[in-house]
Amino acid sequence: MSAFNRWVAPWVVAWFFGCTAMAATGLPAVQSVTDGQMVSEFLHTHLDNLARDSAKGGGEHLLAFAQLIGISQSQYRAFSAMMQQHYSSLFPNTWLPPQAFVHRLIGLLNTNHIDYRPSR
């Protein structure tokens, strides 16, 4: 298992979402929560930490968010650089609803040719 997967899966995601039961794959058992709900909950709970990690181009919250939205290990470096480069548009001084953040993020991912797994 790579360092990327060891760091995020399973304990970081489990810690972020309060999941204690682990599936046979070693990932948290969250059968009743869709990916979109998990992204929304993550943003609601950890947006300040995600912003801080994005500003510096790395950190545990940025890494966990990348894993959550399906950024591959091979594209994590490009993703974190993109988050740092576009920090001011993703995290403006005024409040931005999570849906608007996700919309801007998807646009940047597509523009920068970074593959992700869209939330359901």
C-alpha positions as CSV (number, residue, x, y, z in Angstrom):
1,M,0.0,0.0,0.0
2,S,1.4,3.4,-1.0
3,A,2.1,6.2,1.5
4,F,-0.7,8.1,-0.1
5,N,-3.3,5.4,0.6
6,R,-1.8,4.5,4.0
7,W,-2.1,8.1,5.1
8,V,-5.7,8.7,4.0
9,A,-7.3,5.3,4.0
10,P,-8.6,4.2,6.3
11,W,-8.0,6.2,9.4
12,V,-8.1,9.8,8.2
13,V,-11.3,9.4,6.4
14,A,-12.7,7.5,9.3
15,W,-11.7,10.2,11.7
16,F,-13.2,13.0,9.5
17,F,-16.5,11.3,9.2
18,G,-16.8,9.6,12.6
19,C,-16.9,6.2,11.0
20,T,-15.8,3.4,13.3
21,A,-16.8,0.3,11.4
22,M,-14.4,-0.8,8.7
23,A,-15.4,-2.6,5.6
24,A,-13.4,-5.6,4.4
25,T,-11.5,-3.3,2.0
26,G,-10.2,-1.3,4.9
27,L,-12.2,1.8,4.1
28,P,-14.9,3.2,6.4
29,A,-18.3,1.7,6.1
30,V,-20.5,4.6,5.1
31,Q,-23.2,2.8,3.1
32,S,-26.0,5.3,3.8
33,V,-24.0,8.4,2.8
34,T,-23.5,9.4,-0.8
35,D,-20.2,10.8,-2.0
36,G,-21.8,14.2,-2.5
37,Q,-23.0,14.3,1.0
38,M,-19.6,13.3,2.3
39,V,-18.0,16.1,0.2
40,S,-20.6,18.6,1.6
41,E,-20.0,17.4,5.2
42,F,-16.2,17.6,4.7
43,L,-16.5,21.2,3.4
44,H,-18.9,22.2,6.1
45,T,-16.6,20.8,8.9
46,H,-13.1,21.4,7.5
47,L,-13.2,24.3,5.0
48,D,-10.9,26.5,7.1
49,N,-8.3,23.7,7.4
50,L,-8.7,22.9,3.7
51,A,-8.1,26.5,2.9
52,R,-5.0,26.6,5.1
53,D,-3.6,23.5,3.5
54,S,-4.4,24.8,0.0
55,A,-2.6,28.0,0.7
56,K,0.6,26.1,1.5
57,G,0.1,23.5,-1.2
58,G,-0.3,20.5,1.0
59,G,-1.3,19.0,4.3
60,E,-3.5,16.3,5.8
61,H,-6.9,18.0,5.0
62,L,-5.9,18.7,1.4
63,L,-4.7,15.1,1.1
64,A,-8.0,13.7,2.6
65,F,-10.1,15.9,0.4
66,A,-8.2,14.8,-2.7
67,Q,-8.8,11.1,-1.7
68,L,-12.5,11.9,-1.1
69,I,-13.1,13.4,-4.5
70,G,-11.1,10.7,-6.3
71,I,-7.9,12.4,-7.2
72,S,-5.4,9.7,-8.1
73,Q,-2.1,9.4,-6.3
74,S,-0.3,10.2,-9.5
75,Q,-2.2,13.5,-9.9
76,Y,-2.1,14.6,-6.3
77,R,1.0,16.8,-6.8
78,A,-0.7,18.6,-9.8
79,F,-3.9,18.9,-7.7
80,S,-2.2,20.4,-4.7
81,A,-0.3,22.9,-6.9
82,M,-3.5,23.9,-8.6
83,M,-5.2,24.4,-5.3
84,Q,-2.4,26.6,-4.2
85,Q,-2.2,28.5,-7.5
86,H,-6.0,29.2,-7.5
87,Y,-6.4,29.8,-3.7
88,S,-7.9,33.3,-4.0
89,S,-10.6,32.2,-6.4
90,L,-11.5,29.0,-4.4
91,F,-11.3,30.7,-1.0
92,P,-12.4,34.4,-1.5
93,N,-12.6,36.7,1.4
94,T,-16.4,36.6,1.3
95,W,-18.4,33.5,2.2
96,L,-18.9,31.0,-0.6
97,P,-21.5,28.3,-0.4
98,P,-20.1,24.7,-0.7
99,Q,-22.0,24.2,-4.0
100,A,-20.2,27.3,-5.5
101,F,-16.8,26.0,-4.2
102,V,-17.4,22.6,-5.8
103,H,-18.5,24.3,-9.1
104,R,-15.3,26.4,-9.2
105,L,-13.2,23.4,-8.3
106,I,-14.7,21.2,-11.0
107,G,-14.0,23.9,-13.6
108,L,-10.4,24.1,-12.4
109,L,-10.0,20.4,-12.4
110,N,-11.3,20.2,-16.0
111,T,-9.2,23.1,-17.2
112,N,-6.1,21.6,-15.7
113,H,-6.8,18.1,-17.0
114,I,-6.8,16.6,-13.5
115,D,-9.0,13.5,-13.4
116,Y,-11.4,13.0,-10.5
117,R,-14.3,10.9,-9.6
118,P,-17.4,13.2,-9.7
119,S,-19.6,12.9,-6.7
120,R,-23.0,11.2,-7.2
